[in-house]
Amino acid sequence: MPKITIEVPEELSNQLAEIGDRLPELLRLSLQQPALPAHVYRYILNFIASKPTPQEIAAFRPTLEMQQRLRSLLLRSKAGELTPTEERELNKYEQIKHLVIMLKAGSLPNFVSAQ
């Protein structure tokens, strides 16, 4: 197994000492987080679950925080500075954007008629 050496602040070092041999497992789990934070999915699902009217669907927008993050990712992408994790995050934002466009265009008739 490869060995990695890093410098960490004293407080973090103490916390790492407490978890002992569980560190590889915790690192693996932290790297397997969803591409987007849970609050992004929750925001969209809450909107859909609210059974929005066609007018609310047309007015639906990402939060200011989501817009700023997407703008940052796009700028970093154009500069060729995205990490693989950020690239996955940007791809998820693009998938959500496509779904919202389909929803607004009425291309998801089962959703609109289910109201």
C-alpha positions in Angstrom: 0.0 0.0 0.0 1.4 3.5 -0.9 2.4 5.7 2.0 1.5 9.4 2.0 3.0 12.0 4.2 1.4 15.4 4.8 1.8 18.3 7.2 -1.4 19.2 9.2 -2.1 21.6 12.0 -1.7 20.3 15.6 -5.5 20.3 16.2 -6.1 18.2 13.1 -3.2 15.9 14.0 -4.9 15.2 17.4 -8.2 14.4 15.7 -6.5 12.1 13.2 -4.8 10.3 16.1 -8.2 9.6 17.6 -9.6 7.9 14.5 -6.5 5.7 14.2 -6.7 3.0 11.5 -10.1 4.2 10.2 -8.4 7.1 8.3 -8.2 5.2 5.0 -11.9 4.4 5.2 -12.9 8.0 6.1 -10.8 9.4 3.2 -12.4 7.0 0.8 -15.9 7.9 2.0 -15.1 11.7 1.8 -13.9 11.3 -1.8 -17.2 9.5 -2.8 -19.4 12.4 -1.9 -22.0 13.4 -4.5 -20.9 15.7 -7.2 -23.3 18.4 -6.0 -24.0 19.3 -2.4 -27.2 17.8 -0.9 -28.8 21.2 -0.5 -28.8 21.7 -4.3 -30.7 18.5 -4.9 -33.0 19.3 -2.0 -33.8 22.8 -3.5 -34.8 21.3 -6.8 -36.7 18.4 -5.3 -38.6 20.7 -3.0 -39.6 22.8 -5.9 -40.8 19.8 -7.9 -42.6 18.4 -4.9 -44.5 21.7 -4.4 -46.4 21.0 -7.6 -45.5 24.3 -9.2 -47.9 26.1 -11.6 -46.7 26.7 -15.2 -45.9 30.3 -14.2 -43.8 29.1 -11.3 -42.0 26.7 -13.5 -41.2 29.5 -16.0 -39.9 31.7 -13.2 -37.8 28.9 -11.5 -34.2 29.9 -11.1 -31.2 28.5 -9.2 -30.3 30.2 -5.9 -27.8 33.0 -5.9 -25.2 30.6 -4.3 -25.8 28.1 -7.1 -25.4 30.7 -9.8 -22.2 32.0 -8.3 -20.8 28.5 -8.0 -21.7 27.7 -11.5 -20.2 30.9 -12.8 -17.0 30.1 -10.9 -16.9 26.5 -12.4 -17.4 27.9 -15.9 -14.6 30.4 -15.5 -12.3 27.8 -14.2 -13.3 25.4 -17.0 -12.5 28.0 -19.6 -9.1 28.5 -18.0 -8.5 24.7 -18.0 -8.2 24.7 -14.2 -11.0 22.3 -13.1 -10.1 19.4 -10.9 -11.8 16.1 -11.8 -14.2 16.6 -8.9 -15.1 20.1 -10.1 -15.6 18.7 -13.6 -18.1 16.2 -12.3 -19.9 18.9 -10.4 -20.1 21.1 -13.5 -21.5 18.1 -15.5 -24.2 17.6 -12.9 -25.1 21.3 -13.0 -25.4 21.0 -16.8 -27.6 17.9 -16.5 -29.9 19.8 -14.1 -30.0 22.8 -16.4 -31.0 20.5 -19.3 -33.8 19.0 -17.2 -35.1 22.5 -16.2 -35.1 23.6 -19.8 -37.1 20.5 -20.7 -39.5 21.2 -17.9 -39.9 24.8 -18.9 -40.4 23.9 -22.5 -43.2 21.4 -21.6 -41.1 18.5 -22.7 -41.9 16.7 -19.5 -45.7 16.4 -19.9 -46.1 13.7 -17.3 -44.8 16.1 -14.6 -47.0 18.9 -15.6 -50.1 16.8 -16.0 -49.5 15.0 -12.7 -50.5 18.2 -10.9 
